[in-house]
Amino acid sequence: MSFAAIIILTGALTAISCALVGSFLVLRRTAMVGDAISHSVLLGIVTVFWLTNGSRNEILMVLGAGTVGLLTVYLIELVRSSGRVREDAAIGLVFPVLFSIGVIMVSRFPQTVHIDVQHVLYGEIAFAPLRRLELFGADLGYRSLWVLGGMAAINLAFVTLFYKELKLSTFDRGLAATLGFAPLALHYALMGLVSATTVVAFDSVGAILVVAMLIVPGATAYLLTDRLGVMIALACGVGALSAWGGYVVASAYDASISGAMATVAGGILVLAVLGSPRHGVVVRAWTRARLRRRFDVRLLVAHLAGGSDPDHLSEQFRWSPSTVRRTLDLALREGYVERRDGDRLTVTPAGAALAAGTDTGR
């Protein structure tokens, strides 16, 4: 397998792992909690390194990061429940403190913690093909594919097994609690997986790409569909496409691969914002323009039905001559008005119905 394929697969697996849990963060309007966790888990990673004298045991790192991730969520809930600050302010209060402690520990214990801030924030996915996974002396292949593939499988299994419970607790937490689905436990389980996903991706891609993939694919899919299952699938697809497109862009411009992947994901989000079939800027602008044209036609037809002189429409409505001409052409084309005896304008039965408000629209 080529180096390019390993890098793209590593990015795609990271994106899929993040999209599976990130879609629920977007729906629950707690996307910034993912950002908070992705930074604060640095404290858990460094603490494990320090307590184990530099051990790189993956399980211990995940447990340490997961513990701090859950601590972050608990502290955010604790501060928010005080009623003195909103949730966004609670996030801004909690995670900088935990992240700062982690940064201090990184700089304070460099001899035992083989990790630096730049590595955590940016990562280097280009090194993924150079890292192998060895177990009991056997070379199992590329480490990033095993670790991130395993994380993606765990996240997929969680979402599949608890799909109904996650769906209900996301959209109606009160009903979920009434039916005994334990929404709080699901919330902490989801945040625990966010923490685990973040830490296993640190070595390969860094926190910046993790934050992007936790939020952007889910937000993109949210604009494209109203069905949860389709949204999750679309989020995974957008993430994988961003990984491939990011590698192509990075190769063409000799840029950061992780940064290019995050940028491509952002570009796809912009396209979704502009061209979403229901929520897109272009569609909404076209809908508003169509409704405005229809309102203008109805106003014109109503005044013609009342005996107004079409030559005075510009003065009555304060329309420009081009607007009068365009609206009149549209009314003629749609059959609300017709010309008789030369240039005399006559309202048709359909136009009378439109003016009276009994027309069902076209």
N, C-alpha and C positions, 0 to 999 in steps of 0.2 A: 504494500500500500504506500502511495506517495506521501511525502511530507505535507503537501497541500491538502490531500484528502483527510489526513489525521487532524490538521488544524481546523478544517471546515467541520468535520464531525465533532470535534471537541466543542466548538462554538455552538453547533446545532444542539448537542446534548445539554449544554448549559442553558440554552434558550428554552428548550422543551421542559427541562426541570423547573426552571423559574416560571414559565408560562402556566404550568399546571396549578401551581399555588398562587401565582401572581394574579390570575384572573379573579380569584375570590377576593384578593386585597382590593382590586379595582372596584368590584361590585359592592364591597363593604365600605368603600370610601376610606380605606385605611392604607392607601398606597404608600404614604410617607412613613408608616410603621415599618415597612420593608426596608426603606432607606435607613431608618434608625437602627434596625437590627443588623443590617449589613455593615454598619460602622461599629456598633457597640460590641459585636462578637469578637472584635480584635482583642478586647480585654480577656475573653475566655481563652482564645488561642494562646496569647502570651502567658497567661497564668498556667496553662497546662505545660507549656514549654519550660517555664521557670520551675514548677513543682517537680517535673520529671527530669530535670537537668538536661534539657534539650531534646527530649524524645519527640520523634515525628510520627508517633502512633496515631493513625487516622481515626480510630475509634475514640481514643481519649480526646483528640482535638474536637471531634464532632460533639462529644458529650459536654466538653467545656464550653464550646461556642453555643450549643443549645441551651445550656443552663443560663448563660448570660443573656441570650436572646429572650428566654422566658422571663428573666429578671427585668429586662427592659420593658417588656409588655406589661408586667405586673406593676412596675413603678409608674408607667404612663397611665394605667388605669387608676392607680392609687392617687396620683396627682389630679387627674381629671375628675375623679369622684369627690374630691374635696369641694367642688363647686366654685372654686375661686378662679380657675383658668379653663380655657377651652382645650379640646383634644390636641389641636395643632400646636398650641403653646406648650402643652404638657410634653409633647414629643420634642420640641425645641429645648425644653429644660432638661430632659433626662439623658438623651443619647449623647450630647456633647460632653457631659460629665464622664460617662462611662468610656467613651472613645478617647477622651483626653487622658484618662488614667492608663488606658492601653498604650497610648503613644509615649507617655512618660516611662512606662515599664520597658518598652522597646528600646528607648534611648538609655535607660538606666542599667539594663542587664544585657548588653550586647554579647558578652562572652558566653551566655547560656542560651540566649534566644536568637536563633539563626533566621531572623526575619527583620525586614525594615519597613518603614511606612510606605516608601515608594512601591515596594513589591506588593503590599496589601492593596494599595489604592489602584495601581495600574495593572499589575500582573504582567505576564509575558506569555501569551498563548503560542508564540512561535517556538518555544521550548518544549511544547507538548510532545512532539515526535521523539524527543531525546530521553524521555522518562519512561522507564519500563517497570512493570509490576512483577516482582519476584515473590513466590510463595513456596516455602520449603525447598528452596534451591531451584525451583522450576521457573522459567521465564514465561509468564502468561500473556505477554504482549504489552500494549501501550497503557500506561497507568491511567491517563486521563479518560480513556474510553471506558475502562472498567469502573472507575470511581464515579464518573458522571453518569454513565449508563446505569449503574446500580442505583444512583440517586433518582434518576428519572423513573426507573421501574418502581421504586418505593413510593414516589409521589403519585404515579399513575395508579398503583394499587390502592393507595389511601383515597384518592378521588373516586375511584370506581366503587370501592366498598362502602364509602360513606357519602355517595353522590346525593342520595335523597335527603339525608340529614344536613349536609352542607348547603344544599339548595334551599331547604326550608329555613334553616337558621340564618342564612344570608338575607333572604327577602322578608322573613317574618320571625324575628327572634322570639317574640312573645308566644306565638303559636307553637314554635319548636319547644320552648320550655314547658308549655302546657301539655304537649304530647309526650313529654319525657325524653326528648332527644339530647338533653344536656348541652345547650349551645355554648356555655362557657368552657366546658371541657373540649368541645370541638374547636373553639377559638384558640385555646392554648396548644392543642395538637397541631393546628394549622401553623401557628407561629413557630412552634418547635421545628416543623419541617422547613419553614422559611429560614430559620437559623442554620439547620443542617445543610440545606442547599447552598447557602451563602458560603459556609466554611469549606465545603468540599470543592467549591469552584475557585477559592482564593489562589491556590497554587498555579492554576492554569490560566485564569482570565483576570483576576483581580476584582475589587469591589465595584468599580465604576461600571463594568459591563454587567455585573450581576444586578445592580440597581436598575440599569436600563432594561434588562430582560425581565425583571420582576414586574415592571410597570408598563413599558411601551407596547409590547405585543398584546397584552390584555386590554389596554386602552384602545388600541387599534381595532381589535376584534369587537369590542363593545360598540364601536361606531357602525359596524357592518352587519350586526345581527341582534335580534332580541331573544334568541334561544340560547340557554346556558351551554348545552352540549356542543352546539355549533360554535359558540364563542370560544370554548376551550380548545376545540380542534383548530379553529382559525388562528388563535393565539400561538399555538405550537407551530403552525405552518408559517406564520409571519416571522417568528423567532428563527426558524431554520433558514428561511429565505434571507433574513438579515445576516446570518452567519456566512452564507455563501456570497451574498452581494458585498459584504464587508471585506471578505478576503480578496475579492476581485478588485475592489477599489483600492485597498491597501497595497496590493501588488502593482497596480498601475501607477500609483503616486508615491510608492516607497514610504508609506505612512504606518502609524500604529494600527495593528490588526484589530485589537480590541476596540480602539477608538473608532475605527472605520465601521466595525459591526454595529456599534451603538449609534453611529451617525446614520447608517442606512436604515436602521430600525426607526429612527426619528423621521427620516425622509418618507418612509412608508406611512407613518402616522400622519404626516402632513397631507399626503395624498388621500388618506381616508377622511381627514377633516374636510378636505375640499370636495371629494367626490363620493362620499357615503350616500347610498340611495335614499336614506331617510333623514339623516342628520347632517349631511354635507352642506358646506357653505354654498356651493354652486346650485344644488337642488333647492335649497331654501330661497336663494336669490331668484331662481327661475320661478318658483311657486309664488313668491311675493309679486313678481312682475306680472305673472299670469292673472293673479287675483286683482291686481291694480288695473290691468287692461279690461278685465270683465266688469269691474266697477265703473270704469269710464264709459264702457259701452252701455251699461244699464242706465247711467246718468244721462247719456246722450239720448237714448231711446225714450226715456221718461219725459225729457223736455220736448222732444219732437212730438210725442203723443199728446202733450199738453198744448200744442200749437205754437211752440217757440220757433222763431226763424233761425235756421241753421247758420245764417250769415252772422248772427250775434252770439254764437256759442263761445267764440274766443273771448268776448267781453264778459259774458255771464260766468264762465268757469275760470277765467284768467288762464286759459290754455294758450300755448303757442300755436301758430298756424299749422306747424308740422304735427302737433299732437291732435288737433282737430281732424286733420286729414287722415292720420293713421287710425284714429278711433272710428271715423266714419267708414273708412275702407274695411275695417274689421267687422263693423256692424253689417255692412252690405254683404261681405263674404259669408258671414254666418247666418244670413237670412233674416235678420231682425228689422232691416230697413231695405226698401227697394225704391228704384227710381221709376216714376211714371210721368207721362206727358213731358218728356224731355228731361229736365233736371230736377223736377219736383220730387222731394223725398216723402215717402209714405211708410208708416210703421206697419209691418206685417202682423198677422195674428201671433206669431211666435214672439215678435217684439212687444206686442201688447201684454202677453203673458209675462215676459221678462220685466216690463215696467211695473206690472201689478204684483210681482213677487211670487207668481205661481209657476214660473219656469223652473224646471229641475236642474238646469245647467247642462253643459256639454263638456 
